[in-house]
């Protein structure tokens, strides 16, 4: 079966991989906008009513007309389409929309799809929202330096535009880095090791219990021609210098572009000081210059462009040229300062802004050496902007300071109750902060996210403490994320998996912060347990086993066993993730869960824990204990009419059958459970064990077919450790087809992935793996086997995965059947 992609001009829309690209470069687009685009493309030249779009994209959920309008604005921005003279998306007033652009449908065979190494969504360059003004010369210089050197640090005071210049260089240079441009913002991190963990997480390298984490990260990046764009290194500069130097030594094709207020100080670092934007001459001299020449100077151009976003009629004229020139000069041509000032053109004249700005800045002028003077200038601007807010806006800004890495609008609304502000008034206050550029918007994510610049956030937290309201704000923050986690649990159970995986993946810093506060200053063990325990299904679906285990352990720290649902759920969460990493503590954790859940009559938790204990027993070979536990899980699943629990209990029964060598029984158990329930990770497990069972039965084509299906799901979930199981089965089949060299390479890569992720093989895989390895050694000899094994381990993941996929396809289609011994 072929997949279909749509081609519209220079845009390519790939529905199967949810990818929108222009000239081979990916164009970020939030999920709801992508879904709306697919509906329009599928019905090109037809009228699609607003109700049809709302139903197709949002289902039966109520959304406001403004939500659909915003999505259409995003789509028109992607196509660079003018709604007044549309070339692609035509508005049918009072009815809906019609896609009028030329669309070509292209069939792409599925077996041509290739594995691709590159940054996951969380580490990709953010979408460009505004043009970069006045930096053409600096961008050319940065590109040239990056071509010649492996490590480049952009230096300058806060607010000078280091981030935006570096992001633009990253976008322009993406074609030079086939393994991707990876973006990391260090502003939320307190320690350099936090960044190493974040980098490891994006590479599927385990982040807990690893003494040499950096060396593992370097191994994952070895041979990759990639660019790491590391932003806001200021507070961690010296430590980052050590880490970057070690990475560059271990990864000869890697390059690093960093931004900081001070050098990172390591051998090989090249510096570029980012100057202020070009300024107009003093007002007295500017009076003798043509207005268009003044308007074209970078600082004035930026100020006017941003000002027109809030006051479209503003223009440079004889009556305001002196004031605008002085605003630019007093702000030293600092881009962030100019943008913050531009927001106030909505309510103040240039003369009024100039007067207030000069008064505030004059109080903080200093001859102190270093960066303190510029820091005070930036702080003065924030203080000045803060003073222009209403009292309610000021208070909301301070409370928003407790969020890390941003928030969605419903999180801001959650503050309303504690602030005694109703929903509409809260949204109006929030919009005011956005319009005044104190809150930054990222509309490329769904739902739209907001954040404070770090300078503004630090300022907000200081004033929150001065108000004596930090405890109230942090408790509200904790309760919101506790309720969000509980909501995610309910909705994931109802099948809304992708939506919550996307939503919660951006909230790890907030959840961690809320949990930390609950266990320290907040002294709220109950909320901590509810928060951690409700994230079990999210963690399982997302594959963040160790992170969720850590949260559960922290939540239960210093708490005596308790007969409560919240304690049981946190205990279950910890036990489940310990099973996947084969931590022996899984047994006491889950045994306690079963006992407490039975006393509480929490049948779902009792069934889950019983099933996971049965899985552990089967892995350990204790079948006498595994059988009754699996039976209990199956009975509870039937009583509760819970498909997911039924799937889990069935998986436990299949493991018992596999351990006994009863592969037919295992297949009969697993086959009806394929794609049952919401859990993609569960779907992966069932397919891969069906593949293993068919291999055990000598059904080579079926084993290959299930492994191919399994690979398709792991590509969606980005489950690297799961992918290694498919490589194992491909290796088993390779030695049966006399491909000892391929068998050795696949086993080498599978072992390499297991070592990187620190998730070992379950016992059922050990016998066929040893048989395949021994057979390959007999054919090749130890020396050749070791050579092929090492070559597979060191090869790029996607190359070996593609080789395995192609081999599995040929087996599934029967092309090598004649070479395989019969069952």
C-alpha positions, 0 to 999 in steps of 0.5 A: 500500500502506498502513502499519499503526499500533497504538493502545493507549489514549493510546499510538500505535505506528508500526512503519514509522517505529519510533516510539512516541508518547503525545499526539504526544510521542515516548516513547524505547524501546530497539530490542529492547523495541520489537521485543518490543512489535511481536510482542506487538501483532501477536498481541494476546490470544494467548499468546506463549511466551518462546522465540517472543519470544526467537527473534523479537527476538534470532534464534538468539543466546543471551541469558539469561532476565534479558535478556527480563525486563528488556525486559518491565520496560521495556514495563510502565513505558511502559504504566504497567502493574502486573504483579500486576494487568496491564491490558496485558501479562499474564505467563503463568507458566511459559509466556510473555506475552499482550497483553491491552489493547485494540488498534486497528489503523489503516491509514495511507496511505504517501503521507501520511507527512511529512518531519519536522525534529527532533533525531536520537536522539543529540540527543534528551532522555534518557528520564525514569527517576525522578520529580523531587522537590521542584522544583515551584516552580522548574520553574514559574519556569523555564517562565515565564522561558523563555516571556518570554526567548530565552536562560536559564542555570540557575546553581548549584554542581555537584550542585544538580540543574540538569540534571534541572530543565532536562531536565524543563522541556524535556520539559514545553515540547516542544509549544511547539517544533515543531522539537524540543528538542535536548539537548547535554551539553558535559561531554566537550568540551574546546573550544567548537568541539567543540560547534559540530561536534557541533551541525553533525553533528546537522544534517548540516552538514559539520564539517571544512574549513569556516572559517565553521562557525557561520554554516552551523549558523545557516543550518540553524537559521534559521526553526526554532522550536526549543530548544537545551538545552546542559548542563554549560557550566561549563568553556567558559562564556565561549566558549559565551556568544559562540557562543550570542549569535551563534546567537540573532542569526542565528536569531530563532525559536531559544531556548537553555536552558543549565546552568552553574556560572557565567554565560555572559555575553552580551547577552540572557542571563537567569539563574536561580540554582537553590537547594538543596532545602528543608530541615527545621528543625534536629533540636531543632526537628524533634522538635516537628514531626509526622513526616509534615510533616518527611517532606514537606520536599523534601530529606527526601522525596528522601533517603527516596525514593532510599533505599527503592530500595536499602532498601525498609523504611526509613521516618522514625520517632522513632528515626531522625528526628534522624539523617535531618534532620542528613544533609539539613542537612549535605549542604546540600540538594544533590540529587546529594549526597543521592542518593549518600548514599541509596545507602548505606542498603543497608548502613549505618544513618542514625546510621552515615551521619550519623557518617561524613558529619559527620567527612568534611565537617568536614575540608573546611569553608572560608570561601573566597569563590566556589564552592570551598567547595561544590565541596569539599563535593561532593568530600568526598562523593565521597571519602567514597563512595570510601572505603566501596568495597572495594579491588577496587571502588575500582580498577575505578572508577578504571579506568572513568574512561578511558571518555568518554560511557559504556560498555556492560557488555561494555566493563567486562568487557574490563577484567577480564583486565587487572585479573586479575578473572574475569567473574562477579567483575567483574560483581559489582564493577560492580553494586556501583558501580551500586547505590552510585550511583557508576555511572549507568545508561541502560537506554533504550539497547540495549545498556544503557549506563553512565557516571560523573558528571563529578565522579566521573570526574575523581576516578577519573582522578586516583586512577588516575594516583596508582596509576600505572595510567593507561597500563595502563587506556588500553591496555586501553581501546584494545584493546577498541575496536580489537576492537569495530571489527573485530567490527563490520566482520565483522558488518556484512558478515554483514548486522547493519547497524542493530544496529552503526549504533546501537551505534557511534554512541554510541562516537565519543568513546571511539574518538577518545580511543583513537585519540589515545592510540594515536598519542601516549602509547601509541605503538601505530601497529598498533592505530590502523590496525586501529581506523580501518581496521575502521570503513570499512563503519560510516562508509559506512553511517552517512554519516560520511565526513569523520569516518572519513577524519579517523580514517584519516588520523590513524592513518596519520600518520607511518607509511611505506607498509607491506605489511600488511593493517592498513595497506591497510585504513586506506588503503582507508578513507581513499580510499573516503571521499575519493571521496565528497567528491571529494578528488583525493587519492583517486587516489593513495590507492586506487592504492597500496591496489590495489598493496599488496593485490595483493602481500598477496593481499587480494582483497577490498581489491583489489576494493574499491579497483579498483571505487572507482577505476573510479567515480572514473575514470568521474566524471573521464571516463577510460573507458579506465582505468575499464573494466579496473578495473571488470572486475578488481573484477567478477572478484574479486567473482565469485572471492570470491563477495561480493555487496557487492563484486559490487554495487559492481563493478556500480555502477562498470560502470553509471557507465561506461555512463552516461558513454557515454550507454548508459542501457539497458546501465546499467539492465540492470546495475543492476536485478539489483543492487537490494537486494543485500547489506547496504549501505543506502548502496549500495541508495540509490545503485543506486536513484537511478542507476536513476532517472537512467537511466530519465530519460535514456531518457525513461521518466518514470514509472519515473524517478519510481518509483525516486526515490520508493523512494530517498526511502524508504531515505534517510528510514531512513538520514537521508542528507540529501545523498542526498535532494538527488539525488531532488530533482534528478530531481524537478526534471528531471521538473518542467520536462518537465511545464511546472512551471518554478516547481517545477523552480526551487524543487527545484533551489534546495533541492538546491543548498542541501543540496549547499552545506551538506554540501559533497558536490558533484554527480558529473559525470553529473548536470551535463548534465541539471541544466544543461538543466533550469536553462536550460529553467526560465530560458527559461520564467520569465525570469532574475528569476522563476527566481532568485526561485523558486530562492532560495525553494526554498533558504530553505524548510524541508527537509521542506516541499520534500521533501514537495512533491517526493514528492507530485509524484513520486507523481503522475508515477509513477501516470501522472497527468501523463503527458499533459503530458510529451513522449514519449521 
